[in-house]
Amino acid sequence: MEGMDVEALIQELQNFGKARPAPSPLNVEDDHGSPRSMSSSMSAVSEAPSVVSLGSSTEMTESDMSLSASVSSISPSEILSLTRTLTLIYTTTLLSLLTSQQLALLGRARYLSSVLAAAREERLAESIEEQLSITGLLFGNAGEQMEELIDLPEGPTEDTEARFLTMSWWLLHVGWKDVGERVRMSVEDVFEGVSLKTRLTLPDLHRLVLDVRRRIDLNTDFLHALLPSTPELTAHVLAQGGFSFPCYYHQKTESLAPLLDELQGIVQSADFGLVLDRALDTAVAILFADLERSVFPSSNVEEEPRVRLAGLLPALQHWSQDALKGLPCVLVDDILSTREVGALEAIAFARFEDDVRGR
């Protein structure tokens, strides 16, 4: 150590450090074989996490959108609210028409019975007067005339009328289920693609309901929903109404069967289908008048007010619960006051040719 020139060695080392060039960056090849620096590689690596983060962010956004869509789409409970409202409209309308036709047929039968009773009394008085005359005593056949007057058939009894009106039990306990199923399927077809967040005007909702009605009315035959289709089912209805089973077959040869046959013919007629359509128009108009008052706010703006479908469902449920509670019932009264309903009653009341011919 003593023989070494320490100062000269230090000076040489310092000069060597200053003269050494800066290290060049390490070059690597990319996927295509072209060189790139380590710094650029490190830069790419440093950017990689952001790409991964972006991908995960995109996946999360798509998941959120899917969840949001599933939440906003209409659920079975909302389908049930719409189904309940329209089923109420259909069953109430059908029951109103059925009852009006039953009463029209019974009213006609009573009217004819009173007319025939008056004619019977008049003819009986004439027969007695003729019998007591000299000509009648010598040549008359008063006995045969008296038998003809006695044999004139009478109208339906009160028991028969009660049995006939009991037929509405079928719609109230059995037939409404068939109507409700037809309504449910049509509601699902129309509203399945409608989001709860969809903002609807009153005409928009009316068009949707009209579309549901068109699907329901593709089959306008409601006979099996209104009346029992077999004698066994008819006997079951009478039993549920408090009448014994054999009584129906005893009454079958009298006046109950002709009344049922005529009522079935009316229900299957084209006139009944037309009247049903007009009566449903009236019932739906009552619903929308209530919605316009309670849900759609009135404003002076030219643009029509819009309400989300989710906001309409509670109002529909409320209307379904209160529609039949009031006395008098506005829904039933307005249906029965429809001009076409009265016209169908008049047609049924005036069609008594067969009754007169049979008597």
C-alpha beads as a LAMMPS data file, in Angstrom:
LAMMPS data file: protein, C-alpha beads

359 atoms
358 bonds

1 atom types
1 bond types

-500.0 500.0 xlo xhi
-500.0 500.0 ylo yhi
-500.0 500.0 zlo zhi

Masses

1 110.0

Atoms # bond

1 1 1 0.000 0.000 0.000
2 1 1 2.908 2.352 0.759
3 1 1 4.419 1.750 -2.715
4 1 1 1.234 2.659 -4.559
5 1 1 0.471 6.171 -5.797
6 1 1 -2.943 6.457 -4.234
7 1 1 -3.695 9.922 -5.493
8 1 1 -2.809 8.979 -9.072
9 1 1 -5.039 5.885 -8.851
10 1 1 -8.013 7.903 -7.590
11 1 1 -7.567 10.457 -10.344
12 1 1 -7.476 7.694 -12.961
13 1 1 -10.649 6.113 -11.638
14 1 1 -12.481 9.433 -11.724
15 1 1 -11.420 10.022 -15.317
16 1 1 -12.596 6.516 -16.269
17 1 1 -16.052 7.120 -14.747
18 1 1 -16.488 10.346 -16.657
19 1 1 -15.404 8.789 -19.955
20 1 1 -17.747 5.692 -19.760
21 1 1 -20.801 6.145 -22.037
22 1 1 -24.340 5.962 -20.680
23 1 1 -25.863 2.507 -21.057
24 1 1 -28.102 2.158 -24.067
25 1 1 -31.611 0.887 -23.447
26 1 1 -32.137 -2.842 -23.748
27 1 1 -33.978 -3.624 -26.959
28 1 1 -36.623 -6.387 -27.193
29 1 1 -38.767 -7.570 -30.079
30 1 1 -42.463 -7.204 -30.223
31 1 1 -44.843 -9.884 -31.490
32 1 1 -43.981 -8.923 -35.082
33 1 1 -40.213 -9.151 -34.628
34 1 1 -39.538 -5.378 -34.683
35 1 1 -37.303 -4.046 -31.947
36 1 1 -38.591 -1.881 -29.190
37 1 1 -36.984 -0.505 -26.067
38 1 1 -37.395 -1.809 -22.574
39 1 1 -38.825 1.527 -21.591
40 1 1 -41.594 1.161 -24.124
41 1 1 -42.171 -2.383 -22.908
42 1 1 -42.397 -1.177 -19.346
43 1 1 -44.736 1.550 -20.506
44 1 1 -46.944 -1.064 -22.158
45 1 1 -46.865 -3.168 -19.029
46 1 1 -47.793 -0.172 -16.932
47 1 1 -50.752 0.461 -19.224
48 1 1 -51.948 -3.149 -19.088
49 1 1 -53.742 -2.869 -15.759
50 1 1 -55.809 -0.003 -17.108
51 1 1 -56.912 -2.218 -20.035
52 1 1 -57.900 -4.997 -17.671
53 1 1 -59.673 -2.493 -15.517
54 1 1 -61.559 -1.182 -18.536
55 1 1 -62.602 -4.698 -19.524
56 1 1 -63.910 -5.473 -16.060
57 1 1 -65.674 -2.134 -16.023
58 1 1 -67.361 -2.988 -19.319
59 1 1 -68.456 -6.377 -18.009
60 1 1 -69.834 -4.772 -14.888
61 1 1 -71.771 -2.249 -16.959
62 1 1 -73.344 -4.995 -19.091
63 1 1 -74.272 -6.912 -15.954
64 1 1 -75.823 -3.835 -14.417
65 1 1 -77.769 -3.197 -17.614
66 1 1 -79.075 -6.761 -17.645
67 1 1 -80.097 -6.485 -14.000
68 1 1 -81.754 -3.138 -14.638
69 1 1 -83.687 -4.566 -17.588
70 1 1 -84.902 -7.519 -15.548
71 1 1 -86.013 -5.233 -12.750
72 1 1 -87.835 -2.826 -15.076
73 1 1 -89.638 -5.557 -17.068
74 1 1 -93.200 -6.342 -16.028
75 1 1 -93.492 -9.072 -13.394
76 1 1 -96.198 -11.698 -12.766
77 1 1 -97.690 -9.553 -10.004
78 1 1 -98.148 -6.656 -12.414
79 1 1 -99.604 -9.060 -14.998
80 1 1 -102.025 -10.169 -12.280
81 1 1 -103.148 -6.582 -11.647
82 1 1 -103.958 -6.038 -15.311
83 1 1 -105.590 -9.465 -15.596
84 1 1 -107.770 -8.866 -12.547
85 1 1 -109.015 -5.537 -13.877
86 1 1 -109.925 -6.811 -17.346
87 1 1 -111.402 -10.058 -15.984
88 1 1 -113.667 -7.975 -13.754
89 1 1 -114.792 -5.946 -16.769
90 1 1 -115.508 -9.048 -18.861
91 1 1 -117.285 -11.075 -16.170
92 1 1 -119.398 -8.131 -14.994
93 1 1 -120.420 -7.359 -18.570
94 1 1 -121.243 -11.001 -19.328
95 1 1 -123.230 -11.383 -16.105
96 1 1 -125.167 -8.188 -16.818
97 1 1 -126.064 -9.360 -20.329
98 1 1 -126.956 -12.858 -19.142
99 1 1 -129.241 -11.547 -16.407
100 1 1 -130.906 -9.029 -18.717
101 1 1 -131.733 -11.772 -21.226
102 1 1 -133.021 -14.081 -18.495
103 1 1 -135.312 -11.356 -17.190
104 1 1 -136.466 -10.502 -20.719
105 1 1 -137.454 -14.119 -21.388
106 1 1 -139.211 -14.456 -18.033
107 1 1 -140.958 -11.115 -18.510
108 1 1 -142.213 -12.221 -21.904
109 1 1 -143.445 -15.513 -20.446
110 1 1 -145.329 -13.710 -17.691
111 1 1 -146.846 -11.262 -20.154
112 1 1 -148.067 -14.072 -22.394
113 1 1 -149.426 -15.919 -19.382
114 1 1 -151.433 -12.884 -18.318
115 1 1 -152.757 -12.386 -21.856
116 1 1 -153.729 -16.047 -22.149
117 1 1 -155.306 -15.978 -18.716
118 1 1 -157.444 -12.999 -19.731
119 1 1 -158.360 -14.733 -22.993
120 1 1 -159.201 -17.899 -21.096
121 1 1 -161.535 -16.056 -18.760
122 1 1 -163.209 -14.272 -21.661
123 1 1 -163.683 -17.458 -23.631
124 1 1 -164.873 -19.240 -20.520
125 1 1 -167.514 -16.564 -19.920
126 1 1 -168.610 -16.790 -23.554
127 1 1 -168.760 -20.571 -23.324
128 1 1 -170.880 -20.467 -20.187
129 1 1 -173.214 -17.930 -21.748
130 1 1 -173.516 -20.057 -24.873
131 1 1 -174.070 -23.159 -22.800
132 1 1 -176.925 -21.566 -20.894
133 1 1 -178.638 -20.412 -24.066
134 1 1 -181.394 -22.484 -25.636
135 1 1 -179.257 -23.294 -28.667
136 1 1 -176.437 -24.408 -26.473
137 1 1 -178.680 -26.573 -24.362
138 1 1 -180.107 -28.300 -27.427
139 1 1 -177.144 -28.551 -29.792
140 1 1 -173.973 -27.370 -28.041
141 1 1 -170.887 -29.348 -27.104
142 1 1 -169.987 -27.240 -24.082
143 1 1 -168.086 -30.069 -22.434
144 1 1 -165.456 -30.235 -25.174
145 1 1 -165.020 -26.445 -25.209
146 1 1 -164.521 -26.411 -21.449
147 1 1 -161.833 -29.078 -21.720
148 1 1 -159.997 -27.048 -24.391
149 1 1 -159.983 -23.987 -22.140
150 1 1 -158.721 -25.966 -19.181
151 1 1 -155.963 -27.588 -21.250
152 1 1 -154.429 -24.264 -22.324
153 1 1 -150.842 -24.250 -20.987
154 1 1 -149.765 -21.691 -18.414
155 1 1 -146.512 -19.803 -18.099
156 1 1 -143.528 -20.843 -15.960
157 1 1 -144.130 -21.158 -12.268
158 1 1 -142.183 -19.240 -9.652
159 1 1 -140.169 -22.380 -8.981
160 1 1 -139.223 -22.619 -12.664
161 1 1 -138.249 -18.953 -12.719
162 1 1 -136.017 -19.479 -9.683
163 1 1 -134.320 -22.440 -11.362
164 1 1 -133.796 -20.457 -14.538
165 1 1 -132.187 -17.540 -12.693
166 1 1 -129.976 -19.964 -10.752
167 1 1 -128.073 -20.657 -13.986
168 1 1 -125.961 -17.547 -13.320
169 1 1 -124.238 -19.603 -10.592
170 1 1 -122.169 -21.218 -13.342
171 1 1 -120.512 -17.987 -14.460
172 1 1 -119.925 -16.778 -10.903
173 1 1 -118.259 -19.990 -9.705
174 1 1 -116.916 -21.802 -12.780
175 1 1 -117.129 -19.839 -16.012
176 1 1 -115.180 -16.816 -14.791
177 1 1 -112.057 -18.988 -14.596
178 1 1 -112.209 -19.644 -18.334
179 1 1 -112.698 -15.931 -18.976
180 1 1 -109.813 -15.074 -16.645
181 1 1 -107.465 -17.480 -18.395
182 1 1 -108.255 -15.989 -21.791
183 1 1 -107.640 -12.522 -20.382
184 1 1 -104.351 -13.541 -18.732
185 1 1 -102.894 -15.028 -21.904
186 1 1 -103.822 -11.948 -23.910
187 1 1 -102.391 -9.568 -21.290
188 1 1 -99.104 -11.475 -21.256
189 1 1 -98.852 -11.339 -25.049
190 1 1 -99.402 -7.573 -25.164
191 1 1 -97.649 -6.308 -22.020
192 1 1 -94.742 -8.733 -21.802
193 1 1 -92.492 -6.432 -23.836
194 1 1 -93.602 -3.236 -22.073
195 1 1 -91.225 -1.936 -19.409
196 1 1 -92.538 -0.659 -16.100
197 1 1 -90.571 2.519 -16.782
198 1 1 -92.405 3.149 -20.047
199 1 1 -94.177 6.499 -19.871
200 1 1 -97.645 6.167 -21.367
201 1 1 -100.309 8.641 -22.300
202 1 1 -103.949 7.769 -21.788
203 1 1 -104.399 6.996 -25.524
204 1 1 -101.296 4.767 -25.374
205 1 1 -102.809 2.710 -22.574
206 1 1 -106.138 2.581 -24.394
207 1 1 -104.425 1.165 -27.496
208 1 1 -102.752 -1.535 -25.401
209 1 1 -106.049 -2.505 -23.753
210 1 1 -107.742 -2.535 -27.151
211 1 1 -105.044 -4.904 -28.391
212 1 1 -105.738 -7.194 -25.428
213 1 1 -109.450 -7.141 -26.221
214 1 1 -108.806 -8.037 -29.857
215 1 1 -106.870 -11.106 -28.772
216 1 1 -109.566 -12.158 -26.306
217 1 1 -112.344 -11.667 -28.836
218 1 1 -110.699 -13.806 -31.500
219 1 1 -113.020 -16.443 -30.060
220 1 1 -116.312 -14.681 -29.341
221 1 1 -118.050 -17.819 -28.065
222 1 1 -118.612 -17.410 -24.324
223 1 1 -121.392 -20.013 -24.116
224 1 1 -119.410 -22.513 -22.034
225 1 1 -118.422 -19.744 -19.636
226 1 1 -121.997 -18.495 -19.262
227 1 1 -124.080 -21.676 -19.050
228 1 1 -123.580 -25.362 -18.182
229 1 1 -123.208 -27.428 -21.319
230 1 1 -124.673 -30.789 -20.246
231 1 1 -127.735 -31.949 -18.290
232 1 1 -125.416 -33.283 -15.583
233 1 1 -123.752 -29.888 -15.166
234 1 1 -127.167 -28.223 -15.164
235 1 1 -128.295 -30.572 -12.416
236 1 1 -125.105 -29.730 -10.494
237 1 1 -125.864 -26.010 -10.771
238 1 1 -129.407 -26.565 -9.523
239 1 1 -128.102 -28.652 -6.637
240 1 1 -125.699 -25.868 -5.706
241 1 1 -128.646 -23.469 -5.838
242 1 1 -130.572 -25.561 -3.324
243 1 1 -132.745 -27.609 -5.683
244 1 1 -132.836 -31.381 -5.528
245 1 1 -131.365 -33.385 -8.415
246 1 1 -134.512 -35.225 -9.667
247 1 1 -136.511 -32.017 -9.850
248 1 1 -134.643 -30.843 -12.920
249 1 1 -135.688 -33.867 -14.945
250 1 1 -139.235 -33.465 -13.734
251 1 1 -139.193 -29.858 -14.932
252 1 1 -137.410 -30.744 -18.164
253 1 1 -140.658 -31.573 -19.957
254 1 1 -142.246 -28.346 -18.752
255 1 1 -140.932 -24.819 -19.148
256 1 1 -137.309 -24.842 -17.916
257 1 1 -135.775 -26.647 -20.894
258 1 1 -137.336 -24.340 -23.527
259 1 1 -136.090 -21.305 -21.610
260 1 1 -132.552 -22.703 -21.441
261 1 1 -132.567 -23.638 -25.118
262 1 1 -133.687 -20.165 -26.153
263 1 1 -131.131 -18.506 -23.872
264 1 1 -128.336 -20.605 -25.365
265 1 1 -129.458 -19.616 -28.844
266 1 1 -129.323 -15.929 -27.906
267 1 1 -125.817 -16.241 -26.430
268 1 1 -124.551 -17.900 -29.614
269 1 1 -126.142 -15.355 -31.948
270 1 1 -124.296 -12.638 -33.846
271 1 1 -126.506 -10.036 -32.165
272 1 1 -125.210 -11.059 -28.756
273 1 1 -121.605 -10.717 -29.941
274 1 1 -122.286 -7.207 -31.222
275 1 1 -124.021 -6.171 -28.006
276 1 1 -121.200 -7.637 -25.923
277 1 1 -118.660 -5.575 -27.849
278 1 1 -120.626 -2.359 -27.273
279 1 1 -121.141 -3.149 -23.601
280 1 1 -117.409 -3.770 -23.165
281 1 1 -116.747 -0.399 -24.797
282 1 1 -118.931 1.181 -22.126
283 1 1 -117.190 -0.647 -19.279
284 1 1 -113.708 0.243 -20.539
285 1 1 -114.773 3.873 -20.944
286 1 1 -115.776 3.934 -17.269
287 1 1 -112.343 2.602 -16.304
288 1 1 -110.486 5.187 -18.365
289 1 1 -112.640 8.025 -17.097
290 1 1 -111.619 7.070 -13.569
291 1 1 -107.936 6.810 -14.548
292 1 1 -108.069 10.215 -16.197
293 1 1 -109.349 11.755 -12.964
294 1 1 -107.105 9.923 -10.524
295 1 1 -103.815 9.226 -12.334
296 1 1 -103.250 11.496 -15.309
297 1 1 -102.752 15.069 -14.106
298 1 1 -104.609 17.784 -15.908
299 1 1 -102.455 20.510 -17.391
300 1 1 -102.664 23.289 -19.901
301 1 1 -99.585 22.071 -21.747
302 1 1 -100.238 20.977 -25.297
303 1 1 -98.362 17.712 -24.774
304 1 1 -100.462 14.997 -23.187
305 1 1 -99.444 13.922 -19.668
306 1 1 -97.445 10.717 -19.395
307 1 1 -97.349 8.281 -16.494
308 1 1 -95.100 5.287 -16.034
309 1 1 -96.778 1.915 -16.280
310 1 1 -95.610 1.163 -12.736
311 1 1 -97.627 4.162 -11.547
312 1 1 -100.785 2.938 -13.269
313 1 1 -100.926 -0.501 -11.670
314 1 1 -101.945 0.643 -8.140
315 1 1 -104.752 2.716 -9.653
316 1 1 -105.988 -0.301 -11.632
317 1 1 -105.968 -2.449 -8.518
318 1 1 -107.841 0.221 -6.560
319 1 1 -110.464 0.512 -9.303
320 1 1 -110.948 -3.267 -9.384
321 1 1 -111.622 -3.321 -5.653
322 1 1 -114.071 -0.413 -5.672
323 1 1 -115.871 -0.940 -8.998
324 1 1 -118.664 -3.089 -7.556
325 1 1 -118.838 -1.720 -4.020
326 1 1 -120.998 1.326 -4.599
327 1 1 -124.786 1.215 -4.622
328 1 1 -126.088 1.824 -7.157
329 1 1 -123.246 0.234 -9.107
330 1 1 -122.191 2.677 -11.808
331 1 1 -120.496 -0.049 -13.857
332 1 1 -123.564 -2.313 -14.036
333 1 1 -126.012 0.558 -14.513
334 1 1 -124.046 2.029 -17.411
335 1 1 -123.701 -1.378 -19.076
336 1 1 -127.437 -2.035 -18.857
337 1 1 -128.256 1.468 -20.099
338 1 1 -126.300 0.900 -23.315
339 1 1 -128.651 1.273 -26.273
340 1 1 -127.664 -2.054 -27.843
341 1 1 -128.383 -3.935 -24.608
342 1 1 -131.917 -2.544 -24.527
343 1 1 -132.385 -3.432 -28.190
344 1 1 -131.390 -7.058 -27.566
345 1 1 -133.848 -7.238 -24.670
346 1 1 -136.600 -5.908 -26.933
347 1 1 -135.811 -8.524 -29.580
348 1 1 -135.997 -11.319 -27.010
349 1 1 -139.223 -9.942 -25.537
350 1 1 -140.927 -9.649 -28.923
351 1 1 -139.978 -13.122 -30.142
352 1 1 -143.029 -15.030 -28.894
353 1 1 -144.308 -16.636 -32.100
354 1 1 -143.436 -20.149 -30.951
355 1 1 -145.129 -19.599 -27.606
356 1 1 -148.334 -18.349 -29.211
357 1 1 -148.256 -21.093 -31.838
358 1 1 -147.837 -23.710 -29.132
359 1 1 -150.757 -22.356 -27.179

Bonds

1 1 1 2
2 1 2 3
3 1 3 4
4 1 4 5
5 1 5 6
6 1 6 7
7 1 7 8
8 1 8 9
9 1 9 10
10 1 10 11
11 1 11 12
12 1 12 13
13 1 13 14
14 1 14 15
15 1 15 16
16 1 16 17
17 1 17 18
18 1 18 19
19 1 19 20
20 1 20 21
21 1 21 22
22 1 22 23
23 1 23 24
24 1 24 25
25 1 25 26
26 1 26 27
27 1 27 28
28 1 28 29
29 1 29 30
30 1 30 31
31 1 31 32
32 1 32 33
33 1 33 34
34 1 34 35
35 1 35 36
36 1 36 37
37 1 37 38
38 1 38 39
39 1 39 40
40 1 40 41
41 1 41 42
42 1 42 43
43 1 43 44
44 1 44 45
45 1 45 46
46 1 46 47
47 1 47 48
48 1 48 49
49 1 49 50
50 1 50 51
51 1 51 52
52 1 52 53
53 1 53 54
54 1 54 55
55 1 55 56
56 1 56 57
57 1 57 58
58 1 58 59
59 1 59 60
60 1 60 61
61 1 61 62
62 1 62 63
63 1 63 64
64 1 64 65
65 1 65 66
66 1 66 67
67 1 67 68
68 1 68 69
69 1 69 70
70 1 70 71
71 1 71 72
72 1 72 73
73 1 73 74
74 1 74 75
75 1 75 76
76 1 76 77
77 1 77 78
78 1 78 79
79 1 79 80
80 1 80 81
81 1 81 82
82 1 82 83
83 1 83 84
84 1 84 85
85 1 85 86
86 1 86 87
87 1 87 88
88 1 88 89
89 1 89 90
90 1 90 91
91 1 91 92
92 1 92 93
93 1 93 94
94 1 94 95
95 1 95 96
96 1 96 97
97 1 97 98
98 1 98 99
99 1 99 100
100 1 100 101
101 1 101 102
102 1 102 103
103 1 103 104
104 1 104 105
105 1 105 106
106 1 106 107
107 1 107 108
108 1 108 109
109 1 109 110
110 1 110 111
111 1 111 112
112 1 112 113
113 1 113 114
114 1 114 115
115 1 115 116
116 1 116 117
117 1 117 118
118 1 118 119
119 1 119 120
120 1 120 121
121 1 121 122
122 1 122 123
123 1 123 124
124 1 124 125
125 1 125 126
126 1 126 127
127 1 127 128
128 1 128 129
129 1 129 130
130 1 130 131
131 1 131 132
132 1 132 133
133 1 133 134
134 1 134 135
135 1 135 136
136 1 136 137
137 1 137 138
138 1 138 139
139 1 139 140
140 1 140 141
141 1 141 142
142 1 142 143
143 1 143 144
144 1 144 145
145 1 145 146
146 1 146 147
147 1 147 148
148 1 148 149
149 1 149 150
150 1 150 151
151 1 151 152
152 1 152 153
153 1 153 154
154 1 154 155
155 1 155 156
156 1 156 157
157 1 157 158
158 1 158 159
159 1 159 160
160 1 160 161
161 1 161 162
162 1 162 163
163 1 163 164
164 1 164 165
165 1 165 166
166 1 166 167
167 1 167 168
168 1 168 169
169 1 169 170
170 1 170 171
171 1 171 172
172 1 172 173
173 1 173 174
174 1 174 175
175 1 175 176
176 1 176 177
177 1 177 178
178 1 178 179
179 1 179 180
180 1 180 181
181 1 181 182
182 1 182 183
183 1 183 184
184 1 184 185
185 1 185 186
186 1 186 187
187 1 187 188
188 1 188 189
189 1 189 190
190 1 190 191
191 1 191 192
192 1 192 193
193 1 193 194
194 1 194 195
195 1 195 196
196 1 196 197
197 1 197 198
198 1 198 199
199 1 199 200
200 1 200 201
201 1 201 202
202 1 202 203
203 1 203 204
204 1 204 205
205 1 205 206
206 1 206 207
207 1 207 208
208 1 208 209
209 1 209 210
210 1 210 211
211 1 211 212
212 1 212 213
213 1 213 214
214 1 214 215
215 1 215 216
216 1 216 217
217 1 217 218
218 1 218 219
219 1 219 220
220 1 220 221
221 1 221 222
222 1 222 223
223 1 223 224
224 1 224 225
225 1 225 226
226 1 226 227
227 1 227 228
228 1 228 229
229 1 229 230
230 1 230 231
231 1 231 232
232 1 232 233
233 1 233 234
234 1 234 235
235 1 235 236
236 1 236 237
237 1 237 238
238 1 238 239
239 1 239 240
240 1 240 241
241 1 241 242
242 1 242 243
243 1 243 244
244 1 244 245
245 1 245 246
246 1 246 247
247 1 247 248
248 1 248 249
249 1 249 250
250 1 250 251
251 1 251 252
252 1 252 253
253 1 253 254
254 1 254 255
255 1 255 256
256 1 256 257
257 1 257 258
258 1 258 259
259 1 259 260
260 1 260 261
261 1 261 262
262 1 262 263
263 1 263 264
264 1 264 265
265 1 265 266
266 1 266 267
267 1 267 268
268 1 268 269
269 1 269 270
270 1 270 271
271 1 271 272
272 1 272 273
273 1 273 274
274 1 274 275
275 1 275 276
276 1 276 277
277 1 277 278
278 1 278 279
279 1 279 280
280 1 280 281
281 1 281 282
282 1 282 283
283 1 283 284
284 1 284 285
285 1 285 286
286 1 286 287
287 1 287 288
288 1 288 289
289 1 289 290
290 1 290 291
291 1 291 292
292 1 292 293
293 1 293 294
294 1 294 295
295 1 295 296
296 1 296 297
297 1 297 298
298 1 298 299
299 1 299 300
300 1 300 301
301 1 301 302
302 1 302 303
303 1 303 304
304 1 304 305
305 1 305 306
306 1 306 307
307 1 307 308
308 1 308 309
309 1 309 310
310 1 310 311
311 1 311 312
312 1 312 313
313 1 313 314
314 1 314 315
315 1 315 316
316 1 316 317
317 1 317 318
318 1 318 319
319 1 319 320
320 1 320 321
321 1 321 322
322 1 322 323
323 1 323 324
324 1 324 325
325 1 325 326
326 1 326 327
327 1 327 328
328 1 328 329
329 1 329 330
330 1 330 331
331 1 331 332
332 1 332 333
333 1 333 334
334 1 334 335
335 1 335 336
336 1 336 337
337 1 337 338
338 1 338 339
339 1 339 340
340 1 340 341
341 1 341 342
342 1 342 343
343 1 343 344
344 1 344 345
345 1 345 346
346 1 346 347
347 1 347 348
348 1 348 349
349 1 349 350
350 1 350 351
351 1 351 352
352 1 352 353
353 1 353 354
354 1 354 355
355 1 355 356
356 1 356 357
357 1 357 358
358 1 358 359
